[in-house]
Amino acid sequence: MPTKKYIIANWKMNLSLAQTISLAKEFKKEFAGFSRGEIAVCPSALFLTEAAAIFKGSAIKLGAQNASWENKGAYTGEISADMLSDVGCRYVILGHSERRKYLFENYEMIHKKVRAVLEIENLTPIVCIGESIEEKKSDRRDFVLVDQLQQALSGIDVFGEQEIIVAYEPIWAIGTGMAIEPAEAEYAHKIIKLALNDMFGMQVNNKNFRIIYGGSINAQNVKGFTNLENMDGLLVGGASLKAEEFYKIAQTITK
Ligand code: PEP
């Protein structure tokens, strides 16, 4: 069973160039010598090159917040997985609920993006799934999670050491300060684990898939998320904008 935890910072569209450089430097300082887990930072695509230069020589990996499903051509405004890899990305968040909400991304698109990312060596997709508050209230969460997984990943071939990270992010928990109850996260991760077993078999699932949680994690509530079954790490938004707090989160979850 995997023991390495993944702690991913999603800086979204929050920082200017100067702020990105300054926070990246703080992260590098804060995480110097940290080897207990995999740390990745996803800044704005526009500033990936600057962040890459700062993280060089550190253990902090670079991630992007989105990728095109096309690899090249007349797709104005898009950025291909190949280009992300070119500037040093190791991870790409795909299908974040904010993109599903504001840009009408759907799982057909997300499926194509996963395929495009998996074409690129050493690039790992972080595939976001999660129920809305209405789906939660009407007791449809389990169905929704399995359906999203199937739409995003069915028919995808997973080879060798390829990694796919599934981020369970209940939409109602993102940026609201209302993290899920840890026991509920554990239950949802179990549902995801079983669905992935069905789709890919237990061996591939255990070897190639990881399941992380995202939604209002902070330095206080993270304690409840340690030692949960099938909890391979965290995707952190708001609390990743402070280096010290993000470091505390990483320290706690990797204990
Ligand atoms: C996110 O946007 O992926 C996220 C988890 O945000 P927050 O931590 O702010 O809820």
Residues whose N, C-alpha, C, O or C-beta is under 5 A from the ligand:
A	BS01	PEP	N10 A173 I174 G175 T176 G214 G215 S216 I217 L235 V236 G237 G238 A239
